[in-house]
Amino acid sequence: MSSLDYEVISALYEAVSESGQLDKVAKRIEAWLNAMSTSELSASDEQDYLENVRSAITVNVTGDLHEN
């Protein structure tokens, strides 16, 4: 269960979807935000969450500004 407001979670998933990313990106960001809101994360913890999110993001490597 998330400690974040429903509207925040909804906006997060919408933004991730509009960016063409998979739901796992939103889930990982949500987990990171939840962790930050419920505890004091160390720099190492922050780095771990950041790497976890980064590894889920897909990047358009074709150089096109817009996908068709």
Buried (B, 14 or more C-beta within 10 A) or exposed (E): EEEBEEEEBEEBBEEBEEEEBEEBBBBBBBBBBBBBEEEEBEEEBEEBBEEBBEEBBEEEEEEEEEEE
